[in-house]
Structure formats: structure tokens, C-alpha cells
């Protein structure tokens, strides 16, 4: 079993208000996903999970940049921003971030993801947990978005854990 040396990840506080708890758990899982990618080459980050799945660590990072953009910009603020990884621009190209184009690197994907996370944090900080935004013919609160994002990251962190173990045997974190 290989041990992973990674960046620091703060344990969410055990006793905090609701907003701090939600934001801390979201940041915990955001960091977990990046930690699963650290220390690998771009080639390793392109390694698929297991046939027939095309899922890769790099694809997960790209996907989560797209998810951050969707929930914290398109839904929360109603911004008309284009997809980061637009399948319409290249019919054989990325789809929601999961598929990789030839030139993408961990550095470029991480920079894009970090930009979207920074924007998400700023957009969330400017809103109350109970404020609503239009969504699919109804409304959604920031609280719901935070809860959804925690689940999304936790699910993909599990995927990332299995892919990382397949690549180099590293487990945990």
C-alpha cells in the first residue's frame, strides 16, 4: 500500500453554526478531490478507472469545475455563462468535463477548477442560506445548493479514491 503525501485538509468543526458547517464540509470534499490527484503525472491522471468506464481523475476535476460553475453562477445568480467544456464547440470533445481533450493538463484543469471554486465561494458568501434562486420551474435555496454540492463531491471523491488506488495503490485520505 502506497501512502499519499498531500496538502493539508481541515476537518470540519464539530460545533459550528449551519453555514460554517456546510461550507466546511464542502471545502473538505473539494480538497479531498484535489488530494487524490496530487503527485501523479498527467498521464496517470488520464488513466481510466476500469473498462468500459472512461472515468479519470482529470475528468473528475474538470467535471467539478463545470458543476461549480453551474450551481454557483448559472443557478444561484442566474448568470448566462457558457460551459467550460462545451461539447457543442467540438462534437468529439469534452462532455461536462468528464471527457478529456488532448491538450488538457492537471495544471490547467486545476487552475480552472480553482477559479470556479473562488467564484463559488464569493457568490455563496454574498447570499443568505434561505435566499432563493429560480430553478427548473420552482426555486432552490443556497442551503440546498450547498447540500447538493457536498453530496456531489463526496460521491466523486469515492470514485477518485478507487481510481487512485488502481493507479498506484494509494488509499485513504
C-alpha positions as CSV (number, residue, x, y, z in Angstrom):
1,X,0.0,0.0,0.0
2,X,1.4,3.4,-1.0
3,X,1.0,6.4,1.3
4,X,-0.1,9.7,-0.2
5,X,1.6,12.9,0.8
6,X,-0.8,15.7,0.2
7,X,-1.9,19.2,1.0
8,X,-3.5,20.0,4.4
9,X,-7.2,19.4,4.7
10,X,-9.1,20.9,7.6
11,X,-11.5,18.7,9.4
12,X,-14.9,20.5,9.6
13,X,-15.6,21.9,13.0
14,X,-17.6,19.6,15.3
15,X,-19.5,22.5,16.8
16,X,-20.4,25.4,14.4
17,X,-23.3,27.3,13.0
18,X,-25.1,25.8,10.0
19,X,-23.4,28.0,7.4
20,X,-19.9,27.2,8.7
21,X,-20.7,23.5,8.8
22,X,-22.0,23.4,5.2
23,X,-19.1,25.5,3.9
24,X,-16.5,23.5,5.8
25,X,-17.8,20.1,4.6
26,X,-17.9,21.4,1.0
27,X,-14.3,22.6,1.3
28,X,-13.3,19.3,2.9
29,X,-14.5,17.4,-0.1
30,X,-13.2,19.9,-2.6
31,X,-9.7,19.4,-1.0
32,X,-10.2,15.6,-0.9
33,X,-10.7,15.5,-4.7
34,X,-7.6,17.6,-5.4
35,X,-5.5,15.5,-2.9
36,X,-6.5,12.3,-4.9
37,X,-4.9,13.9,-8.0
38,X,-1.7,15.3,-6.4
39,X,1.6,13.5,-7.0
40,X,0.5,11.9,-10.2
41,X,1.7,12.6,-13.8
42,X,-0.7,13.9,-16.4
43,X,-0.6,10.5,-18.0
44,X,-1.6,8.8,-14.7
45,X,-4.4,11.4,-14.2
46,X,-5.7,10.3,-17.6
47,X,-5.8,6.6,-16.5
48,X,-9.4,5.3,-16.7
49,X,-11.0,3.6,-13.8
50,X,-11.9,0.2,-15.3
51,X,-13.3,-0.8,-18.6
52,X,-15.7,0.1,-20.1
53,X,-15.8,3.3,-18.0
54,X,-13.9,6.3,-19.4
55,X,-13.8,8.0,-15.9
56,X,-10.4,9.6,-15.0
57,X,-9.2,11.7,-12.1
58,X,-8.5,14.6,-14.5
59,X,-12.0,14.2,-15.9
60,X,-13.5,14.3,-12.4
61,X,-11.6,17.6,-11.7
62,X,-12.8,19.1,-15.0
63,X,-16.4,17.9,-14.2
64,X,-16.4,19.5,-10.8
65,X,-15.2,22.8,-12.3
66,X,-18.3,22.7,-14.5
67,X,-20.5,21.7,-11.6
68,X,-19.2,24.6,-9.5
69,X,-20.0,27.0,-12.4
70,X,-23.4,25.6,-12.9
71,X,-24.7,25.8,-9.4
72,X,-22.9,28.9,-8.1
73,X,-23.2,31.0,-11.2
74,X,-25.9,29.8,-13.5
75,X,-28.4,28.7,-10.9
76,X,-27.6,30.8,-7.8
77,X,-27.0,34.1,-9.7
78,X,-28.7,33.4,-13.0
79,X,-25.6,34.2,-14.9
80,X,-25.6,33.3,-18.6
81,X,-22.1,31.8,-18.6
82,X,-21.2,29.2,-21.3
83,X,-20.0,25.8,-20.3
84,X,-16.2,25.5,-19.6
85,X,-16.1,22.2,-21.5
86,X,-18.6,22.8,-24.3
87,X,-19.4,19.7,-26.3
88,X,-21.1,21.8,-29.0
89,X,-17.8,23.5,-29.8
90,X,-16.2,20.1,-30.5
91,X,-18.7,17.2,-31.1
92,X,-15.8,14.8,-30.3
93,X,-14.6,16.8,-27.4
94,X,-15.3,17.1,-23.7
95,X,-18.8,16.4,-22.3
96,X,-19.5,18.1,-19.0
97,X,-15.8,17.9,-18.2
98,X,-15.6,14.1,-18.0
99,X,-14.0,13.6,-21.4
100,X,-10.5,14.9,-21.9
101,X,-9.2,16.9,-24.8
102,X,-5.6,16.2,-26.0
103,X,-4.0,19.4,-24.6
104,X,-5.5,19.4,-21.0
105,X,-3.0,19.2,-18.2
106,X,-3.5,18.9,-14.4
107,X,-2.1,22.4,-14.0
108,X,-4.6,23.9,-16.5
109,X,-7.6,21.9,-15.2
110,X,-6.7,22.7,-11.5
111,X,-6.4,26.4,-12.3
112,X,-9.8,26.4,-14.0
113,X,-11.3,24.5,-11.1
114,X,-9.7,26.9,-8.5
115,X,-11.2,29.9,-10.4
116,X,-14.6,28.4,-10.3
117,X,-14.3,27.5,-6.6
118,X,-13.1,31.0,-5.8
119,X,-16.1,32.4,-7.7
120,X,-18.5,30.0,-6.0
121,X,-17.2,31.0,-2.5
122,X,-17.7,34.7,-3.3
123,X,-21.1,34.1,-4.7
124,X,-22.2,32.0,-1.8
125,X,-20.8,34.4,0.8
126,X,-22.9,37.2,-0.7
127,X,-26.2,35.3,-0.2
128,X,-28.2,34.0,2.8
129,X,-28.8,30.3,3.2
130,X,-32.6,30.9,2.7
131,X,-32.3,33.1,-0.3
132,X,-33.9,31.5,-3.3
133,X,-33.0,31.3,-6.9
134,X,-35.2,30.1,-9.8
135,X,-34.6,26.5,-10.8
136,X,-36.5,24.2,-13.1
137,X,-39.8,25.9,-12.7
138,X,-39.5,26.3,-8.9
139,X,-36.9,27.7,-6.6
140,X,-33.8,26.5,-4.8
141,X,-32.1,27.8,-1.7
142,X,-28.3,28.3,-1.2
143,X,-28.7,25.8,1.7
144,X,-29.9,23.2,-0.9
145,X,-27.1,24.0,-3.3
146,X,-24.5,23.5,-0.5
147,X,-26.1,20.2,0.5
148,X,-26.2,19.1,-3.1
149,X,-22.6,20.0,-3.7
150,X,-21.4,18.2,-0.6
151,X,-23.1,15.1,-1.9
152,X,-21.7,15.6,-5.4
153,X,-18.1,15.9,-4.2
154,X,-18.4,13.1,-1.7
155,X,-19.7,10.7,-4.5
156,X,-16.9,11.7,-6.8
157,X,-14.3,11.6,-4.0
158,X,-15.2,7.9,-3.7
159,X,-14.8,7.4,-7.4
160,X,-11.4,9.2,-7.2
161,X,-10.3,7.0,-4.3
162,X,-10.9,3.9,-6.3
163,X,-9.2,5.3,-9.4
164,X,-6.2,6.4,-7.4
165,X,-5.8,3.0,-5.8
166,X,-5.9,1.4,-9.2
167,X,-3.1,3.8,-10.4
168,X,-0.6,3.5,-7.7
169,X,-2.1,1.6,-4.8
170,X,-2.5,4.8,-2.6
171,X,-5.5,4.6,-0.3
172,X,-7.1,6.7,2.3
173,X,-7.4,10.4,2.8
